[in-house]
Amino acid sequence: MSAKHNLLIDIPTAIPDEIFETIISTQNVKIERIISKGHKSESDFWYDQHQSEWILVIKGEARLQFEDKTIHLSTGDYLTIAPHQKHRVDWTTPEEETIWLAVFY
Amino acid sequence: MSAKHNLLIDIPTAIPDEIFETIISTQNVKIERIISKGHKSESDFWYDQHQSEWILVIKGEARLQFEDKTIHLSTGDYLTIAPHQKHRVDWTTPEEETIWLAVFY
């Protein structure tokens, strides 16, 4: 309890697949760290989630696509994705790791 | 829905009191941005909360005091505070704004 950890460290040097790490998981909320580096969703893949998702870019750069728009995100940007609001990761920068914080609730 | 905002901007130039801004608030979860600049809890004040709190330092530097230890936090550091785990802010750097992200759940 109350041990500190750091979101910016323990990043593998090679990231063949996007990394999803659960930080907190309870019945009502899940907090996840996601690490991307040039990864994007398959071209015909859409996330369709039953929970709300609050997503924050801690570091890096990405583009999230929705059915009606595409939103560019850089360090510090956040947005809320409503339940069943379809979305996909259109692009993440290949230049550096993009570290996301996702809160599902 | 899905409008983006940024955690690192809209910081007032003068911060006489700590700033608490609610980003998300539902029955089960609250996400808050807190901005400190040299602020600390009153010397005899302890937070004693019924919810769990996950706290992340987005930027800056701080010290959180618990009954049995004091933990120094800098950019990227996070920890979980259990319900009713008494704590206080022992110190935040006066040199720059400390931006916290707090998730109560």
Backbone of each chain as ProteinMPNN parsed JSONL, in Angstrom:
{"seq_chain_A": "MSAKHNLLIDIPTAIPDEIFETIISTQNVKIERIISKGHKSESDFWYDQHQSEWILVIKGEARLQFEDKTIHLSTGDYLTIAPHQKHRVDWTTPEEETIWLAVFY", "coords_chain_A": {"N_chain_A": [[0.841, -1.197, 0.0], [0.526, 2.202, -0.874], [3.033, 2.251, -2.118], [5.307, 3.82, -4.286], [5.262, 4.16, -7.841], [6.357, 4.59, -11.261], [5.148, 6.144, -14.157], [6.652, 6.657, -16.393], [8.841, 5.111, -16.677], [10.554, 1.888, -17.078], [10.165, 1.133, -19.761], [10.185, -0.957, -22.441], [12.947, -1.531, -24.726], [12.484, -2.518, -27.287], [9.372, -2.66, -28.912], [7.413, -4.698, -30.047], [4.662, -5.343, -30.048], [1.798, -3.396, -29.114], [1.67, -2.302, -25.705], [-0.196, -3.198, -22.935], [-0.932, -2.397, -19.702], [-2.286, -3.144, -16.609], [-3.05, -0.98, -14.034], [-4.783, -0.296, -11.946], [-7.569, -2.161, -10.937], [-10.864, -2.576, -10.378], [-14.268, -3.381, -9.494], [-15.615, -1.209, -10.515], [-13.873, 0.494, -11.858], [-11.119, 0.768, -14.09], [-7.688, 1.321, -14.442], [-5.242, 1.936, -16.776], [-1.989, 1.604, -18.247], [-0.853, 2.332, -21.43], [1.381, 1.573, -23.998], [2.564, 2.72, -27.005], [4.208, 2.59, -30.19], [4.358, 3.761, -33.061], [2.319, 2.048, -33.564], [-0.943, 1.143, -34.769], [-4.527, 0.744, -35.037], [-5.841, -2.13, -36.75], [-6.953, -1.683, -40.131], [-9.683, -2.09, -40.511], [-10.652, -2.308, -37.992], [-12.566, -1.486, -35.142], [-12.817, -0.177, -31.916], [-15.353, -0.959, -29.605], [-16.833, -0.289, -26.889], [-18.307, -1.156, -23.723], [-18.012, 0.424, -21.514], [-17.401, 3.803, -20.338], [-14.551, 5.657, -21.42], [-11.774, 7.422, -20.333], [-9.188, 9.126, -21.723], [-5.755, 9.895, -21.744], [-2.935, 11.473, -23.068], [0.168, 10.957, -21.973], [2.67, 11.302, -22.914], [4.195, 11.748, -26.073], [2.585, 11.226, -29.28], [-0.438, 10.992, -31.104], [-3.205, 9.802, -33.144], [-6.626, 9.671, -32.933], [-9.334, 8.006, -34.326], [-12.723, 8.617, -34.997], [-16.142, 7.831, -35.903], [-17.069, 10.1, -37.141], [-15.027, 11.945, -37.155], [-11.507, 12.82, -36.854], [-9.063, 12.96, -34.361], [-6.249, 14.678, -33.326], [-3.763, 14.022, -30.966], [-1.578, 15.236, -28.495], [1.109, 15.527, -26.043], [-0.337, 15.737, -22.876], [-2.908, 16.093, -23.769], [-6.334, 15.193, -23.461], [-9.34, 13.208, -23.63], [-12.816, 12.175, -23.522], [-14.319, 9.096, -24.16], [-17.372, 7.949, -25.095], [-19.558, 5.259, -23.939], [-19.78, 2.671, -26.302], [-19.104, 4.382, -28.331], [-17.724, 4.282, -31.276], [-14.306, 3.774, -32.087], [-10.937, 4.077, -33.267], [-7.374, 3.565, -33.237], [-5.706, 5.627, -35.226], [-3.184, 6.407, -35.822], [0.061, 6.388, -34.369], [2.961, 8.105, -33.273], [6.013, 7.074, -34.798], [8.388, 7.943, -33.886], [8.913, 8.124, -31.174], [8.082, 6.658, -27.974], [4.629, 6.52, -27.326], [2.906, 7.221, -24.487], [0.042, 6.311, -22.932], [-2.576, 7.091, -20.652], [-5.284, 5.361, -19.524], [-8.558, 5.481, -18.301], [-11.099, 3.458, -17.459], [-14.542, 3.439, -16.875]], "CA_chain_A": [[0.0, 0.0, 0.0], [1.26, 3.465, -0.957], [4.352, 2.21, -2.743], [5.22, 4.63, -5.498], [5.744, 3.638, -9.117], [6.477, 5.705, -12.207], [4.533, 5.864, -15.466], [7.547, 6.998, -17.503], [9.999, 4.215, -16.716], [10.294, 0.492, -17.438], [9.696, 1.064, -21.151], [11.1, -1.848, -23.17], [13.588, -0.872, -25.877], [11.732, -2.94, -28.481], [7.938, -2.782, -28.613], [6.796, -5.312, -31.232], [3.219, -5.171, -29.931], [1.369, -2.406, -28.131], [1.73, -2.857, -24.349], [-1.315, -2.809, -22.074], [-0.642, -2.8, -18.325], [-3.322, -2.736, -15.674], [-2.528, -0.358, -12.809], [-5.857, -0.461, -10.962], [-8.739, -2.841, -11.482], [-11.914, -2.906, -9.412], [-15.533, -3.624, -10.187], [-16.129, 0.013, -11.138], [-12.893, 1.309, -12.569], [-9.837, 0.176, -14.456], [-6.695, 2.291, -14.903], [-4.305, 1.186, -17.609], [-0.965, 2.298, -19.027], [-0.699, 1.751, -22.767], [2.569, 2.099, -24.682], [2.531, 2.511, -28.463], [5.317, 3.216, -30.928], [4.042, 3.518, -34.465], [1.206, 1.104, -33.704], [-2.289, 1.653, -35.03], [-5.495, -0.345, -35.155], [-6.058, -2.673, -38.099], [-7.741, -0.673, -40.863], [-11.133, -2.337, -40.397], [-10.968, -2.586, -36.589], [-13.104, -0.407, -34.302], [-13.16, -0.477, -30.524], [-16.765, -0.697, -29.283], [-16.739, -0.674, -25.471], [-19.526, -0.894, -22.947], [-17.717, 1.418, -20.488], [-16.787, 5.069, -20.741], [-13.089, 5.648, -21.318], [-11.11, 8.721, -20.309], [-7.862, 8.802, -22.228], [-4.807, 11.004, -21.603], [-1.594, 11.222, -23.609], [1.18, 11.378, -21.01], [3.909, 11.589, -23.661], [4.119, 11.234, -27.433], [1.653, 11.824, -30.231], [-1.318, 9.961, -31.658], [-4.441, 10.255, -33.777], [-7.758, 8.776, -32.685], [-10.379, 8.18, -35.331], [-14.107, 8.305, -34.664], [-16.885, 7.677, -37.152], [-17.334, 11.391, -37.77], [-13.888, 12.881, -37.095], [-10.233, 12.29, -36.389], [-8.535, 13.931, -33.408], [-4.81, 14.568, -33.07], [-3.491, 14.191, -29.538], [-0.176, 15.265, -28.087], [1.333, 15.459, -24.596], [-1.267, 16.463, -22.012], [-4.275, 16.093, -24.311], [-7.225, 14.13, -22.995], [-10.738, 13.255, -24.044], [-13.673, 11.109, -23.02], [-14.984, 8.292, -25.185], [-18.617, 7.445, -24.504], [-19.808, 3.835, -24.197], [-20.175, 2.318, -27.675], [-18.654, 5.347, -29.343], [-16.691, 3.516, -31.981], [-13.066, 4.506, -32.313], [-9.742, 3.277, -33.558], [-6.129, 4.321, -33.233], [-5.396, 5.842, -36.635], [-1.749, 6.641, -35.967], [0.893, 6.867, -33.254], [4.257, 8.478, -33.83], [7.074, 6.067, -34.729], [9.618, 8.631, -33.444], [9.134, 7.911, -29.736], [6.973, 5.95, -27.358], [3.474, 7.257, -26.838], [2.404, 6.625, -23.252], [-1.35, 6.689, -22.679], [-3.248, 6.65, -19.433], [-6.711, 5.14, -19.815], [-9.413, 5.168, -17.153], [-12.391, 2.896, -17.875], [-15.439, 3.602, -15.737]], "C_chain_A": [[0.881, 1.253, 0.0], [2.702, 3.324, -1.423], [4.261, 3.038, -4.018], [5.819, 3.884, -6.685], [5.829, 4.824, -10.065], [5.992, 5.287, -13.59], [5.525, 5.959, -16.612], [8.724, 6.034, -17.618], [9.568, 2.781, -17.035], [9.625, 0.389, -18.806], [10.662, 0.134, -21.893], [11.741, -1.12, -24.36], [12.92, -1.286, -27.186], [10.276, -3.17, -28.094], [7.234, -3.391, -29.825], [5.277, -5.187, -31.212], [2.931, -4.071, -28.924], [1.323, -3.061, -26.749], [0.565, -2.301, -23.533], [-1.022, -3.317, -20.67], [-1.733, -2.269, -17.395], [-2.671, -2.191, -14.406], [-3.514, -0.556, -11.665], [-6.993, -1.226, -11.627], [-9.693, -3.192, -10.356], [-13.186, -3.157, -10.218], [-15.954, -2.398, -11.005], [-15.149, 0.766, -12.015], [-11.664, 0.482, -12.928], [-8.933, 1.295, -14.95], [-5.59, 1.5, -15.583], [-3.225, 2.124, -18.151], [-0.839, 1.567, -20.357], [0.537, 2.391, -23.4], [2.503, 1.71, -26.155], [3.791, 3.119, -29.065], [5.115, 2.891, -32.401], [2.88, 2.563, -34.656], [-0.076, 1.833, -34.079], [-3.229, 0.465, -35.13], [-5.5, -0.874, -36.587], [-7.068, -1.774, -38.812], [-9.248, -0.886, -40.748], [-11.553, -2.603, -38.959], [-11.475, -1.339, -35.873], [-13.307, -0.921, -32.885], [-14.629, -0.103, -30.302], [-16.961, -1.208, -27.853], [-18.015, -0.341, -24.707], [-19.28, 0.139, -21.85], [-17.339, 2.758, -21.122], [-15.28, 4.929, -20.601], [-12.59, 7.089, -21.334], [-9.659, 8.451, -20.673], [-6.982, 10.057, -22.223], [-3.485, 10.595, -22.243], [-0.574, 11.835, -22.647], [2.41, 11.901, -21.752], [3.713, 11.024, -25.048], [3.037, 11.918, -28.247], [0.838, 10.722, -30.897], [-2.499, 10.606, -32.379], [-5.51, 9.216, -33.507], [-8.825, 9.064, -33.72], [-11.726, 7.765, -34.761], [-14.877, 8.209, -35.97], [-17.045, 8.999, -37.896], [-16.147, 12.361, -37.749], [-12.629, 12.151, -36.651], [-9.608, 13.362, -35.506], [-7.066, 13.645, -33.147], [-4.548, 14.872, -31.608], [-1.995, 14.28, -29.307], [-0.093, 15.395, -26.566], [0.355, 16.334, -23.802], [-2.699, 16.46, -22.507], [-5.078, 14.932, -23.739], [-8.602, 14.304, -23.598], [-11.483, 12.065, -23.47], [-14.338, 10.414, -24.195], [-16.21, 7.661, -24.541], [-18.747, 5.938, -24.748], [-20.316, 3.65, -25.635], [-19.901, 3.42, -28.708], [-17.474, 4.693, -30.065], [-15.465, 4.378, -32.273], [-11.953, 3.535, -32.645], [-8.518, 4.178, -33.459], [-5.667, 4.42, -34.685], [-3.891, 5.934, -36.863], [-1.137, 6.897, -34.594], [2.278, 7.136, -33.834], [5.259, 7.318, -33.725], [8.36, 6.633, -34.128], [9.945, 8.371, -31.977], [7.96, 7.098, -29.207], [5.839, 6.935, -27.055], [2.945, 6.504, -25.615], [1.018, 7.197, -22.987], [-1.723, 6.29, -21.251], [-4.722, 6.532, -19.779], [-7.432, 4.8, -18.526], [-10.769, 4.71, -17.707], [-13.318, 2.934, -16.669], [-16.895, 3.486, -16.165]], "O_chain_A": [[1.843, 1.357, 0.761], [3.52, 4.201, -1.145], [3.269, 2.971, -4.743], [6.75, 3.091, -6.545], [5.422, 5.932, -9.719], [6.365, 4.239, -14.117], [5.284, 5.411, -17.687], [9.517, 6.131, -18.555], [8.386, 2.498, -17.234], [8.651, -0.342, -18.985], [11.856, 0.429, -21.959], [11.146, -0.205, -24.928], [12.805, -0.471, -28.101], [9.986, -3.797, -27.075], [6.537, -2.685, -30.554], [4.666, -4.949, -32.253], [3.711, -3.837, -28.0], [0.977, -4.237, -26.63], [0.369, -1.089, -23.453], [-0.878, -4.522, -20.46], [-2.052, -1.08, -17.408], [-1.844, -2.858, -13.785], [-3.132, -0.935, -10.558], [-7.332, -0.948, -12.777], [-9.375, -4.004, -9.488], [-13.178, -3.146, -11.449], [-16.574, -2.534, -12.06], [-15.555, 1.592, -12.832], [-11.233, -0.386, -12.168], [-9.341, 2.118, -15.769], [-5.073, 0.525, -15.037], [-3.496, 3.281, -18.472], [-0.731, 0.341, -20.401], [0.712, 3.608, -23.342], [2.4, 0.533, -26.501], [4.368, 4.053, -28.507], [5.624, 1.896, -32.917], [2.488, 2.29, -35.791], [-0.261, 3.002, -33.739], [-2.793, -0.675, -35.286], [-5.194, -0.138, -37.526], [-7.934, -1.177, -38.174], [-10.01, 0.072, -40.881], [-12.666, -3.065, -38.712], [-10.884, -0.266, -35.986], [-13.901, -1.98, -32.681], [-15.085, 0.945, -30.759], [-17.219, -2.391, -27.632], [-18.707, 0.631, -25.013], [-20.238, 0.684, -21.302], [-16.999, 2.822, -22.304], [-14.794, 4.171, -19.761], [-12.931, 7.872, -22.221], [-8.982, 7.654, -20.023], [-7.409, 11.133, -22.641], [-2.977, 9.503, -21.99], [-0.466, 13.054, -22.522], [3.095, 12.812, -21.289], [3.135, 9.949, -25.207], [2.626, 13.039, -27.947], [1.361, 9.653, -31.215], [-2.752, 11.802, -32.238], [-5.336, 8.035, -33.807], [-9.178, 10.218, -33.963], [-11.86, 6.715, -34.131], [-14.322, 8.477, -37.035], [-17.143, 9.023, -39.123], [-16.248, 13.474, -38.266], [-12.678, 11.029, -36.146], [-9.62, 14.541, -35.858], [-6.685, 12.529, -32.794], [-5.049, 15.86, -31.071], [-1.229, 13.491, -29.86], [-1.117, 15.373, -25.883], [0.248, 17.536, -24.047], [-3.614, 16.788, -21.753], [-4.56, 13.83, -23.559], [-8.983, 15.395, -24.022], [-10.891, 11.093, -23.002], [-14.853, 11.06, -25.107], [-16.098, 6.927, -23.559], [-18.118, 5.402, -25.66], [-21.177, 4.394, -26.103], [-20.418, 3.376, -29.825], [-16.377, 4.576, -29.519], [-15.575, 5.544, -32.651], [-12.022, 2.343, -32.346], [-8.618, 5.398, -33.582], [-5.285, 3.421, -35.296], [-3.384, 5.593, -37.931], [-1.751, 7.551, -33.751], [2.707, 6.469, -34.775], [5.343, 6.66, -32.688], [9.314, 5.892, -33.887], [11.11, 8.394, -31.582], [6.972, 6.88, -29.908], [6.079, 8.046, -26.584], [2.59, 5.328, -25.69], [0.845, 8.407, -22.838], [-1.245, 5.286, -20.722], [-5.335, 7.482, -20.267], [-6.989, 3.949, -17.755], [-11.486, 5.483, -18.343], [-12.94, 2.518, -15.574], [-17.794, 3.598, -15.332]]}, "seq_chain_B": "MSAKHNLLIDIPTAIPDEIFETIISTQNVKIERIISKGHKSESDFWYDQHQSEWILVIKGEARLQFEDKTIHLSTGDYLTIAPHQKHRVDWTTPEEETIWLAVFY", "coords_chain_B": {"N_chain_B": [[-19.046, 15.736, -26.644], [-16.149, 13.761, -26.814], [-14.509, 15.994, -27.203], [-11.315, 17.453, -27.211], [-9.129, 18.284, -24.508], [-6.543, 19.885, -22.556], [-4.249, 18.94, -20.101], [-2.084, 20.426, -19.312], [-2.278, 23.069, -19.824], [-3.862, 26.378, -19.487], [-3.126, 27.323, -16.943], [-3.239, 29.366, -14.229], [-1.401, 32.458, -13.762], [-0.938, 33.439, -11.215], [-1.285, 31.674, -8.201], [-2.918, 31.728, -5.634], [-4.409, 30.033, -3.944], [-4.511, 26.458, -3.695], [-5.6, 24.722, -6.621], [-8.477, 23.013, -7.504], [-9.908, 21.014, -9.884], [-12.659, 19.497, -11.322], [-12.708, 16.881, -13.586], [-13.987, 14.564, -14.469], [-16.961, 13.248, -13.194], [-18.792, 10.846, -11.728], [-21.11, 8.481, -10.31], [-19.421, 6.499, -9.429], [-16.767, 7.203, -9.855], [-14.309, 9.789, -9.686], [-12.467, 12.157, -11.428], [-9.816, 14.355, -11.127], [-8.08, 17.436, -11.635], [-5.369, 18.82, -9.993], [-3.712, 21.721, -8.945], [-0.779, 22.839, -7.594], [1.458, 25.104, -5.959], [3.955, 25.396, -4.143], [2.191, 25.02, -2.138], [0.947, 23.453, 0.857], [-0.514, 21.072, 3.138], [-2.248, 22.261, 6.055], [-0.486, 22.181, 9.179], [-1.583, 20.473, 11.083], [-3.48, 19.116, 9.716], [-5.12, 16.326, 8.29], [-5.973, 14.419, 5.489], [-8.745, 12.267, 5.285], [-10.274, 9.939, 3.779], [-13.197, 8.382, 2.361], [-13.1, 7.042, 0.004], [-10.956, 5.159, -2.282], [-7.929, 6.554, -3.538], [-6.169, 7.284, -6.418], [-3.164, 8.656, -7.255], [-1.318, 10.801, -9.333], [1.64, 12.389, -10.312], [1.791, 14.709, -12.688], [3.481, 16.672, -13.442], [6.11, 18.489, -11.915], [6.86, 18.549, -8.399], [6.566, 16.976, -5.234], [5.751, 16.196, -1.77], [4.287, 13.634, -0.021], [2.797, 12.97, 3.037], [2.365, 10.263, 5.214], [1.017, 8.425, 8.021], [3.053, 6.761, 8.813], [5.204, 7.212, 7.168], [6.992, 9.287, 4.755], [6.652, 10.283, 1.434], [8.422, 11.094, -1.417], [7.556, 12.628, -4.433], [7.936, 12.837, -7.922], [7.801, 13.952, -11.39], [5.696, 11.792, -13.152], [5.508, 9.919, -11.163], [3.395, 7.764, -9.266], [0.885, 6.717, -6.905], [-1.225, 4.688, -4.779], [-3.753, 5.535, -2.547], [-5.241, 4.194, 0.191], [-8.693, 3.779, 1.289], [-9.44, 5.819, 4.034], [-6.794, 5.928, 4.743], [-4.751, 7.913, 6.33], [-3.441, 11.029, 5.251], [-1.346, 13.752, 4.25], [-0.411, 16.72, 2.45], [2.831, 17.372, 2.47], [4.678, 18.996, 1.327], [5.071, 21.015, -1.567], [6.833, 21.86, -4.514], [8.016, 25.225, -4.675], [9.051, 26.237, -6.941], [7.91, 25.711, -9.412], [4.737, 24.987, -11.014], [3.018, 22.266, -9.609], [1.36, 19.706, -11.101], [-1.236, 17.615, -10.491], [-2.859, 14.516, -11.087], [-5.77, 13.14, -9.968], [-7.543, 10.243, -9.183], [-10.474, 9.263, -7.857], [-12.063, 6.51, -6.435]], "CA_chain_B": [[-18.461, 14.386, -26.569], [-14.876, 13.609, -27.514], [-13.71, 17.205, -27.426], [-10.081, 17.288, -26.457], [-8.659, 19.33, -23.623], [-5.152, 19.605, -22.216], [-3.965, 19.026, -18.655], [-0.896, 21.241, -19.036], [-2.51, 24.474, -20.158], [-4.816, 27.106, -18.646], [-2.595, 27.424, -15.584], [-3.173, 30.791, -13.881], [-0.046, 32.906, -13.418], [-0.88, 33.484, -9.746], [-2.069, 30.574, -7.618], [-2.958, 31.975, -4.182], [-4.88, 28.804, -3.3], [-4.471, 25.262, -4.529], [-6.739, 24.682, -7.543], [-9.072, 21.684, -7.683], [-10.853, 21.047, -10.999], [-13.236, 18.187, -11.624], [-12.718, 16.554, -15.011], [-15.029, 13.543, -14.62], [-17.601, 12.924, -11.923], [-19.947, 9.946, -11.809], [-21.399, 7.864, -9.013], [-18.345, 5.578, -9.039], [-15.403, 7.681, -10.067], [-14.102, 11.226, -9.907], [-11.115, 12.479, -11.894], [-9.585, 15.749, -10.753], [-6.749, 18.046, -11.794], [-5.023, 19.677, -8.859], [-2.514, 22.517, -9.221], [-0.152, 23.367, -6.373], [2.739, 25.8, -6.176], [4.424, 25.711, -2.804], [1.153, 24.769, -1.131], [0.984, 22.222, 1.643], [-1.627, 21.002, 4.087], [-2.005, 22.819, 7.38], [0.387, 21.219, 9.873], [-2.344, 19.476, 11.852], [-4.574, 18.624, 8.882], [-4.954, 15.044, 7.603], [-7.083, 13.912, 4.675], [-9.241, 10.95, 5.724], [-11.303, 9.811, 2.745], [-13.866, 7.07, 2.332], [-12.802, 6.365, -1.263], [-9.564, 5.007, -2.668], [-7.451, 7.629, -4.407], [-4.955, 7.014, -7.187], [-2.639, 9.999, -7.481], [-0.205, 10.819, -10.286], [2.234, 13.71, -10.537], [1.958, 14.932, -14.124], [4.558, 17.657, -13.605], [6.427, 19.148, -10.666], [7.487, 17.796, -7.308], [5.772, 17.07, -4.009], [5.99, 15.194, -0.736], [3.063, 13.218, 0.66], [3.09, 12.38, 4.346], [1.441, 9.301, 5.804], [1.296, 8.335, 9.458], [4.27, 5.98, 9.056], [6.293, 7.517, 6.225], [6.819, 10.415, 3.85], [7.06, 9.824, 0.107], [8.721, 12.167, -2.368], [7.008, 12.32, -5.75], [8.256, 13.758, -9.013], [7.032, 13.728, -12.622], [5.433, 10.409, -13.544], [5.296, 9.048, -10.001], [2.011, 7.579, -8.827], [0.629, 5.758, -5.833], [-2.622, 4.505, -4.39], [-4.042, 5.81, -1.137], [-6.399, 3.375, 0.568], [-9.715, 4.497, 2.06], [-9.107, 6.135, 5.434], [-5.346, 6.013, 5.004], [-4.566, 9.352, 6.56], [-2.308, 11.599, 4.525], [-1.343, 15.207, 4.054], [0.621, 17.217, 1.544], [3.875, 17.9, 3.346], [5.465, 19.989, 0.591], [5.134, 21.031, -3.04], [7.893, 22.801, -4.89], [7.612, 26.599, -5.006], [9.78, 26.625, -8.153], [7.046, 25.579, -10.591], [3.459, 24.375, -10.688], [2.88, 20.815, -9.573], [0.047, 19.31, -11.618], [-1.601, 16.274, -10.048], [-4.094, 13.892, -11.543], [-6.294, 12.288, -8.893], [-8.723, 9.438, -9.517], [-11.144, 8.737, -6.658], [-12.902, 5.384, -6.885]], "C_chain_B": [[-17.179, 14.331, -27.41], [-14.199, 14.912, -27.892], [-12.423, 17.041, -26.628], [-9.769, 18.52, -25.621], [-7.219, 18.987, -23.271], [-4.891, 19.892, -20.742], [-2.911, 20.064, -18.316], [-1.111, 22.726, -19.301], [-3.576, 25.087, -19.241], [-4.398, 27.07, -17.179], [-2.525, 28.913, -15.249], [-1.741, 31.203, -13.521], [0.119, 33.04, -11.908], [-1.794, 32.395, -9.192], [-2.105, 30.754, -6.104], [-3.43, 30.742, -3.405], [-4.705, 27.643, -4.261], [-5.734, 25.204, -5.383], [-7.196, 23.241, -7.715], [-10.11, 21.773, -8.795], [-11.355, 19.64, -11.285], [-13.281, 17.99, -13.133], [-13.849, 15.574, -15.317], [-15.646, 13.343, -13.245], [-18.834, 12.068, -12.178], [-20.169, 9.38, -10.41], [-20.178, 7.085, -8.504], [-16.937, 6.146, -9.101], [-15.381, 9.203, -10.205], [-12.657, 11.407, -10.35], [-10.932, 13.978, -11.723], [-8.194, 16.194, -11.19], [-6.519, 18.965, -10.606], [-3.741, 20.426, -9.224], [-2.025, 23.141, -7.917], [1.095, 24.147, -6.775], [3.226, 26.273, -4.817], [3.384, 25.454, -1.717], [1.439, 23.485, -0.364], [-0.204, 22.234, 2.582], [-1.253, 21.739, 5.369], [-1.31, 21.757, 8.23], [-0.377, 20.164, 10.668], [-3.489, 18.881, 11.037], [-4.208, 17.307, 8.217], [-6.193, 14.762, 6.756], [-7.459, 12.524, 5.202], [-10.475, 10.665, 4.868], [-11.932, 8.421, 2.737], [-13.591, 6.323, 1.031], [-11.308, 6.062, -1.375], [-9.195, 6.186, -3.558], [-6.169, 7.166, -5.086], [-4.423, 8.373, -7.599], [-1.374, 9.924, -8.339], [0.325, 12.245, -10.38], [2.549, 13.833, -12.031], [3.21, 15.779, -14.373], [4.827, 18.265, -12.235], [6.984, 18.181, -9.639], [6.724, 18.025, -6.005], [6.221, 16.025, -3.004], [4.669, 14.909, -0.048], [3.449, 12.558, 1.968], [1.974, 11.437, 4.76], [1.802, 9.178, 7.284], [2.637, 7.659, 9.726], [5.429, 6.311, 8.115], [5.965, 8.761, 5.41], [7.376, 9.989, 2.499], [7.25, 11.029, -0.813], [8.251, 11.743, -3.749], [7.504, 13.327, -6.773], [7.554, 13.285, -10.275], [6.908, 12.243, -12.971], [5.18, 9.479, -12.375], [3.81, 8.961, -9.656], [1.966, 6.634, -7.65], [-0.855, 5.729, -5.513], [-2.756, 4.765, -2.903], [-5.327, 5.07, -0.78], [-7.445, 4.23, 1.291], [-9.259, 4.646, 3.511], [-7.62, 6.013, 5.773], [-5.016, 7.503, 5.123], [-3.316, 9.862, 5.867], [-2.454, 13.108, 4.459], [-0.249, 15.574, 3.052], [1.647, 17.947, 2.396], [4.628, 19.044, 2.683], [5.147, 19.891, -0.901], [6.144, 22.095, -3.421], [7.325, 24.191, -5.18], [8.18, 27.056, -6.348], [8.912, 26.599, -9.407], [5.712, 25.015, -10.122], [3.627, 22.855, -10.599], [1.457, 20.493, -10.023], [-0.177, 17.853, -11.243], [-2.82, 15.795, -10.838], [-4.541, 12.96, -10.423], [-7.522, 11.549, -9.405], [-9.262, 8.862, -8.211], [-12.105, 7.654, -7.105], [-13.301, 4.496, -5.716]], "O_chain_B": [[-17.139, 14.791, -28.551], [-13.388, 14.934, -28.818], [-12.444, 16.548, -25.501], [-10.107, 19.645, -25.988], [-6.725, 17.922, -23.641], [-5.261, 20.942, -20.217], [-2.838, 20.534, -17.181], [-0.23, 23.544, -19.034], [-4.115, 24.427, -18.353], [-5.214, 26.82, -16.291], [-1.814, 29.654, -15.928], [-0.963, 30.385, -13.031], [1.2, 32.783, -11.378], [-2.922, 32.217, -9.651], [-1.423, 30.039, -5.371], [-2.906, 30.445, -2.331], [-4.744, 27.815, -5.48], [-6.812, 25.589, -4.93], [-6.398, 22.359, -8.031], [-11.084, 22.516, -8.675], [-10.568, 18.711, -11.465], [-13.821, 18.82, -13.865], [-14.575, 15.734, -16.298], [-14.933, 13.278, -12.244], [-19.805, 12.528, -12.778], [-19.492, 9.761, -9.455], [-19.934, 7.019, -7.3], [-16.021, 5.623, -8.467], [-16.295, 9.814, -10.757], [-11.736, 10.878, -9.727], [-11.784, 14.771, -12.125], [-7.24, 15.419, -11.123], [-7.371, 19.785, -10.262], [-2.799, 19.834, -9.75], [-2.752, 23.864, -7.237], [1.705, 23.874, -7.809], [2.948, 27.396, -4.394], [3.651, 25.642, -0.53], [2.082, 22.564, -0.867], [-0.828, 23.273, 2.798], [-0.077, 21.828, 5.721], [-1.523, 20.563, 8.022], [0.14, 19.072, 10.899], [-4.368, 18.219, 11.589], [-3.125, 17.173, 7.646], [-7.321, 14.854, 7.24], [-6.589, 11.715, 5.522], [-11.581, 11.098, 5.193], [-11.287, 7.425, 3.061], [-13.816, 5.116, 0.948], [-10.495, 6.636, -0.651], [-10.048, 6.746, -4.247], [-5.221, 6.722, -4.438], [-5.137, 9.16, -8.22], [-0.489, 9.101, -8.104], [-0.447, 13.195, -10.512], [3.437, 13.165, -12.56], [3.898, 15.618, -15.381], [3.895, 18.529, -11.476], [7.513, 17.124, -9.982], [6.291, 19.141, -5.717], [6.964, 15.099, -3.329], [4.008, 15.821, 0.45], [4.324, 11.692, 2.004], [0.792, 11.77, 4.67], [2.784, 9.765, 7.739], [3.288, 7.938, 10.733], [6.516, 5.75, 8.251], [4.826, 9.225, 5.378], [8.453, 9.398, 2.429], [6.359, 11.866, -0.963], [8.519, 10.623, -4.184], [7.494, 14.532, -6.522], [6.793, 12.318, -10.235], [7.909, 11.535, -13.07], [4.688, 8.366, -12.566], [3.074, 9.944, -9.743], [2.888, 5.85, -7.425], [-1.625, 6.604, -5.909], [-1.964, 4.272, -2.101], [-6.374, 5.3, -1.385], [-7.118, 5.282, 1.84], [-8.756, 3.702, 4.12], [-7.24, 5.996, 6.943], [-5.008, 8.238, 4.136], [-2.268, 9.217, 5.889], [-3.548, 13.655, 4.597], [0.706, 14.826, 2.846], [1.367, 19.0, 2.969], [5.147, 19.938, 3.351], [4.976, 18.792, -1.429], [6.291, 23.106, -2.733], [6.295, 24.327, -5.84], [7.836, 28.131, -6.839], [9.139, 27.361, -10.347], [5.574, 24.611, -8.967], [4.305, 22.248, -11.429], [0.482, 20.94, -9.419], [0.593, 16.973, -11.627], [-3.692, 16.583, -11.203], [-3.782, 12.096, -9.983], [-8.427, 12.15, -9.985], [-8.592, 8.073, -7.545], [-12.876, 7.851, -8.044], [-14.005, 3.504, -5.907]]}, "name": "protein", "num_of_chains": 2, "seq": "MSAKHNLLIDIPTAIPDEIFETIISTQNVKIERIISKGHKSESDFWYDQHQSEWILVIKGEARLQFEDKTIHLSTGDYLTIAPHQKHRVDWTTPEEETIWLAVFYMSAKHNLLIDIPTAIPDEIFETIISTQNVKIERIISKGHKSESDFWYDQHQSEWILVIKGEARLQFEDKTIHLSTGDYLTIAPHQKHRVDWTTPEEETIWLAVFY"}
